[in-house]
Amino acid sequence: MWWAYALFIIGCYLLGSIPLLLYIARWRGVKIEEGEDLHITVWTRVGRVYALYGILFDIFGKGSLPVVVGYFAGLPMGVVLGGAVVSVAGQMWPVFRRFNGEKGNTVSLGIALVATIVYHQWWIYLIAIPVGIGAGMKVLPKMLAPGQSVSERFRLGGPQSRSLPLGIIIGFIMMPIIARIAYPPELAVAYGVLVVIIILRRLTAGGLKDDLKKGRPASVLWNRFLYDRSFV
């Protein structure tokens, strides 16, 4: 059976590596510059509907599909969750983009959503608390401000949020901690690895060398860890 496990893991990595948003942007004639966030770029320059296609593919394709396929194929939990984590790594370091990809947040969300259902781990929804607070502090005041059209309420732009990336990293760090307390070791290990690669990608994403020259290294790395960017 080792070959089936290996094929599953390889397939998960290739699935995670598919840069659908990049292909959508190219199809619509939009050039993506080095280091640009694909989700924001497609949302603002291509269209919200196209961006949603990419986001849903990240969540329900790259994140959820490995868990669903592995679970119903009868693979061990460790292999299923390992494949799901490898899919996240594929989005971060995709073979189709010279190993320079995205941050893995949307794919990780897909894993959490579906693992909750198939393994009956309802505690995972606790990560929604810090993520929701972080998103709400940025999004709600803008959306509820009077005198705006629907288009303006959903327009991305303005100062970058500190609260949302902070809420995301807190939410993900909660996952292995609670899993270690209450549930099988496979979950704690998988979510622990997931947190490690999310932090690693935050710290090493594009432009790190230049940013270290512009600011104090400790400050740059701390800001990347907490706020997913070098300068705040």
C-alpha positions as CSV (number, residue, x, y, z in Angstrom):
1,M,0.0,0.0,0.0
2,W,3.0,2.3,0.3
3,W,2.8,3.2,-3.4
4,A,-0.9,4.3,-3.0
5,Y,0.1,6.5,-0.1
6,A,3.0,8.0,-2.2
7,L,0.7,8.6,-5.2
8,F,-1.8,10.3,-2.9
9,I,0.8,12.6,-1.4
10,I,2.3,13.5,-4.8
11,G,-1.2,14.1,-6.2
12,C,-2.0,16.4,-3.3
13,Y,1.2,18.4,-3.9
14,L,0.4,18.8,-7.6
15,L,-3.2,19.8,-6.8
16,G,-2.0,22.5,-4.3
17,S,0.5,23.8,-6.9
18,I,-2.1,24.7,-9.5
19,P,-2.1,28.5,-9.7
20,L,-5.7,28.9,-10.9
21,L,-5.8,32.6,-10.0
22,L,-2.7,33.2,-12.1
23,Y,-4.2,31.4,-15.1
24,I,-7.4,33.5,-14.7
25,A,-5.4,36.7,-14.6
26,R,-3.5,35.7,-17.7
27,W,-6.7,34.7,-19.5
28,R,-8.1,38.1,-18.7
29,G,-5.0,39.9,-20.0
30,V,-3.8,41.0,-16.5
31,K,0.0,40.8,-15.9
32,I,1.0,39.6,-12.4
33,E,4.1,41.2,-11.0
34,E,6.6,39.3,-8.9
35,G,5.5,39.2,-5.3
36,E,1.9,40.4,-5.8
37,D,-0.8,38.7,-3.8
38,L,-2.9,36.8,-6.4
39,H,-6.2,37.0,-4.4
40,I,-6.0,40.8,-4.0
41,T,-4.8,41.4,-7.6
42,V,-7.5,39.3,-9.2
43,W,-10.2,40.8,-6.9
44,T,-9.2,44.4,-7.7
45,R,-7.9,44.2,-11.3
46,V,-9.8,41.2,-12.9
47,G,-13.1,41.0,-11.0
48,R,-14.7,39.8,-7.8
49,V,-16.4,36.9,-9.4
50,Y,-13.1,35.6,-10.9
51,A,-11.4,36.0,-7.5
52,L,-14.2,34.1,-5.8
53,Y,-13.7,31.2,-8.3
54,G,-10.0,31.1,-7.2
55,I,-10.8,31.3,-3.5
56,L,-13.4,28.6,-3.7
57,F,-11.0,26.4,-5.6
58,D,-8.4,26.9,-2.9
59,I,-10.9,26.1,-0.1
60,F,-12.9,23.3,-1.6
61,G,-10.4,22.0,-4.2
62,K,-6.9,22.2,-2.7
63,G,-7.9,22.1,0.9
64,S,-11.1,20.0,1.2
65,L,-10.6,17.5,-1.7
66,P,-7.6,15.7,-0.3
67,V,-9.4,15.2,3.0
68,V,-12.6,13.9,1.3
69,V,-10.8,11.6,-1.2
70,G,-8.4,10.2,1.4
71,Y,-11.1,9.6,4.0
72,F,-13.5,7.8,1.6
73,A,-10.7,5.9,0.1
74,G,-10.1,4.4,3.6
75,L,-6.6,5.9,4.0
76,P,-5.2,6.2,7.5
77,M,-5.9,9.6,9.2
78,G,-2.2,10.4,9.3
79,V,-1.9,9.9,5.5
80,V,-5.0,11.9,4.8
81,L,-4.0,14.8,6.9
82,G,-0.4,14.6,5.6
83,G,-1.6,14.9,2.1
84,A,-3.8,17.9,3.0
85,V,-0.7,19.6,4.6
86,V,1.3,18.8,1.5
87,S,-1.4,20.5,-0.6
88,V,-0.9,23.6,1.4
89,A,2.9,23.3,0.8
90,G,2.1,23.0,-2.9
91,Q,0.3,26.3,-2.9
92,M,3.2,27.9,-1.0
93,W,6.0,26.4,-3.1
94,P,4.3,25.4,-6.3
95,V,6.3,23.6,-9.0
96,F,4.3,25.5,-11.6
97,R,5.5,28.9,-10.3
98,R,9.2,28.1,-9.6
99,F,8.3,27.3,-6.0
100,N,7.2,30.9,-5.2
101,G,3.5,30.8,-4.4
102,E,0.9,32.1,-1.9
103,K,0.6,32.0,1.9
104,G,-1.7,29.0,2.2
105,N,-4.4,30.5,4.4
106,T,-7.4,29.7,2.2
107,V,-6.2,26.1,1.6
108,S,-5.7,25.6,5.3
109,L,-9.2,26.9,5.9
110,G,-10.5,24.2,3.6
111,I,-8.7,21.5,5.5
112,A,-10.2,22.8,8.8
113,L,-13.7,23.0,7.5
114,V,-13.8,19.5,6.1
115,A,-11.7,17.7,8.8
116,T,-14.3,19.1,11.2
117,I,-17.0,17.2,9.3
118,V,-15.4,13.9,8.4
119,Y,-13.6,13.4,11.7
120,H,-16.3,15.0,13.9
121,Q,-13.8,17.5,15.3
122,W,-16.2,20.4,16.0
123,W,-13.7,22.2,18.2
124,I,-11.9,23.4,15.1
125,Y,-14.6,26.0,14.7
126,L,-12.9,27.8,17.7
127,I,-10.4,29.2,15.2
128,A,-13.2,31.3,13.8
129,I,-13.2,33.4,16.9
130,P,-9.9,35.2,16.5
131,V,-10.1,35.2,12.7
132,G,-13.6,36.6,12.8
133,I,-12.6,39.3,15.3
134,G,-9.6,40.2,13.1
135,A,-11.7,40.4,10.0
136,G,-14.5,42.3,11.6
137,M,-12.2,45.0,13.0
138,K,-11.1,45.8,9.4
139,V,-14.2,45.0,7.3
140,L,-17.3,45.9,9.3
141,P,-16.6,49.6,9.9
142,K,-16.0,50.0,6.1
143,M,-19.1,48.0,5.1
144,L,-21.4,49.7,7.6
145,A,-20.3,53.2,6.8
146,P,-23.2,55.3,5.4
147,G,-23.4,56.8,2.0
148,Q,-21.7,54.0,0.0
149,S,-22.8,51.9,-2.9
150,V,-22.7,48.1,-2.8
151,S,-19.6,48.2,-5.0
152,E,-17.8,50.5,-2.7
153,R,-18.5,48.4,0.4
154,F,-16.8,45.4,-1.2
155,R,-13.9,47.3,-2.7
156,L,-10.5,46.3,-1.5
157,G,-8.0,49.0,-0.8
158,G,-6.8,51.5,1.8
159,P,-4.5,50.8,4.7
160,Q,-3.7,47.1,5.2
161,S,-5.3,45.5,8.2
162,R,-3.2,44.4,11.2
163,S,-6.0,42.7,12.9
164,L,-6.9,40.1,10.2
165,P,-3.4,38.5,9.7
166,L,-3.0,38.6,13.5
167,G,-6.3,36.8,14.0
168,I,-5.4,34.3,11.4
169,I,-2.1,33.3,12.9
170,I,-3.7,33.1,16.4
171,G,-6.5,30.9,15.0
172,F,-4.0,28.5,13.4
173,I,-1.8,28.3,16.4
174,M,-4.9,27.3,18.5
175,M,-5.4,24.2,16.3
176,P,-2.5,21.9,17.4
177,I,-2.7,23.1,21.0
178,I,-6.4,22.0,21.4
179,A,-5.8,18.9,19.3
180,R,-3.0,17.8,21.6
181,I,-5.2,18.2,24.6
182,A,-8.3,16.4,23.4
183,Y,-7.8,14.3,20.2
184,P,-5.6,11.7,18.5
185,P,-1.9,12.5,17.9
186,E,-2.3,12.6,14.1
187,L,-4.3,15.8,14.3
188,A,-1.9,17.5,16.7
189,V,1.1,16.6,14.5
190,A,-0.6,17.6,11.2
191,Y,-1.8,20.9,12.5
192,G,1.5,21.6,14.2
193,V,3.3,21.1,10.8
194,L,0.7,23.3,9.2
195,V,1.4,26.1,11.6
196,V,5.1,25.7,11.1
197,I,4.9,26.0,7.3
198,I,2.5,28.9,7.5
199,I,4.9,30.8,9.8
200,L,7.8,29.8,7.6
201,R,6.1,31.2,4.5
202,R,5.2,34.4,6.2
203,L,8.8,34.9,7.3
204,T,10.4,34.1,3.9
205,A,7.8,35.3,1.3
206,G,9.0,37.5,-1.6
207,G,11.2,40.6,-0.9
208,L,12.7,39.4,2.3
209,K,16.3,40.2,1.4
210,D,15.4,43.7,0.3
211,D,13.2,44.3,3.4
212,L,16.0,43.2,5.7
213,K,18.3,45.8,4.2
214,K,15.6,48.6,4.7
215,G,14.8,47.8,8.4
216,R,16.0,46.1,11.5
217,P,16.0,42.3,10.9
218,A,14.3,41.5,14.2
219,S,11.5,44.1,13.5
220,V,11.0,42.9,9.9
221,L,10.7,39.2,11.0
222,W,8.4,40.1,13.9
223,N,6.1,42.1,11.7
224,R,6.0,39.3,9.2
225,F,5.1,36.8,11.9
226,L,2.3,38.9,13.4
227,Y,1.0,41.0,10.5
228,D,2.2,39.1,7.4
229,R,4.2,42.1,6.1
230,S,7.6,43.6,6.8
231,F,6.6,47.1,7.8
232,V,3.5,48.4,9.7
